[in-house]
Amino acid sequence: MAARTKTAKDRPSYRCTECGWQAAKWLGRCPECQAWGTIDEYGTPAVRTTAPGRVTTSALPIGEVDGRQATARSTGVPELDRVLGGGLVPGAVVLVAGEPGVGKSTLLLDVAAKAASDEHRTLYITGEESASQVRLRADRIKAIDDHLYLAAETDLAAVLGHLDAVKPSLLIVDSVQTVASPEIDGAPGGMSQVREVAGALIRASKERGMATLLVGHVTKDGAIAGPRLLEHLVDVVLSFEGDRHARLRLVRGVKNRYGTTDEVGCFELHDEGITGLTDPSGLFLTRRAEPVPGTCLTVTLEGRRPLVAEVQALTVDTQIPTPRRTTSGLETSRVQMMLAVLEQRGRISAIGKRDIYTATVGGVKLTEPAADLAIALALASAASDTPLPKNLVAIGEVGLAGEVRRVTGVQRRLAEAHRLGFTHALVPGDPGKIPAGMKVLEVADMGDALRVLPRSRRREAPRDEEERR
């Protein structure tokens, strides 16, 4: 008897769990989103039609919808409220992602204690630590409150049971990758498990009007672990950044349905916990009585917040054929570009034959082009062993032709520098309104900028010596 031939209805189908791309055969890599290991087999869905059903709530004109239910409530941490857009909205789901050890659990435990009150209970679910371990951290950072409830659970059904028992106004889950549903196959943290757990918690949050904070893991590339669908489902995505060897921590909004994404919260991590910094510029400066060669100050914008930062450079003679180029807190490519501009446009050719070390103070990372002028002046000051004038800040992008280009937010940068006591500034042309009592020098190219270095102590470049001969 001849074997029955499989029809299209009997043949299995395959679908990417990351982007939903479908195929007739299994592939190791999805051709649509280029993700590896996301193609799973699923049954061919039967063709169904959905009949109209009973609506849960009647549609209203948008002007008649009560917007008071979406009023934000403060978390008790002003710097976090700044990033969230005023606080936590009832029913909102916030995903907080960051590298291990950056301080996510410490910050959220502090938020849990400060947000708890008689009318608003807080439930903290820990899946990575025991309840006693979290209690020790709470004692250390003084995050003890009678209305803060703590449970160590990794089962989704148990978490939902705690919601019925406690009835919290704020739920914190640390982390979403450690919670699993027994009805879904796969290990905790897998694509299907993260999707199911997040979906169940989001539904519970919307139904109860409960704000939810989910802690998310990140991959080695810095992206949020799990399916991309997770970022689409939540209302707010926050990125927790910072070098574990530095005190500064930044909370940056990546997605926010209730506010802007150009706000940044600054925190300081110390032995007693984590505290917000309303004026973080002091972490990035070194106060000296007299200026030192190789240092220059600039004003960077983190979101809409101006921060005064210090760039340091050091050049030393070397005996090796290929001089060293070491950077910390700065992009190596930007430093290399400034070296090329100084050598070609600034006539400082001797700098290319020396070891060069550049860094920032306080662990801040300067990536925007507005710090180019400060980097170039710090390198030129170090090469000539000549300090820049005291109380000077430099703001501007430097092009390969040596021109100094305009950058955004010059007025805000100058106002922040003036508030901290700086009296002189180098800026591109047309800076706008200048703070009263501040002397601003407009520079068009690197030649104009290098004139702030005293000529009496400036080292002559070999190229200039050959021209005089």
Beta strands, then each sheet from edge to edge (+ up, - down):
strand 1: 13-16
strand 2: 22-23
strand 3: 39-42
strand 4: 93-98
strand 5: 122-126
strand 6: 148-152
strand 7: 170-174
strand 8: 211-216
strand 9: 236-241
strand 10: 248-256
strand 11: 264-270
strand 12: 273-276
strand 13: 295-302
strand 14: 305-316
strand 15: 325-328
strand 16: 355-360
strand 17: 392-394
strand 18: 397-398
strand 19: 404-405
strand 20: 424-427
strand 21: 439-442
sheet 1: 2+ 1- 3+
sheet 2: 6+ 5+ 7+ 8+ 4+ 9+ 10- 11+ 12-
sheet 3: 13+ 14- 16+ 15+
sheet 4: 17+ 20+ 21+
sheet 5: 18+ 19-
end
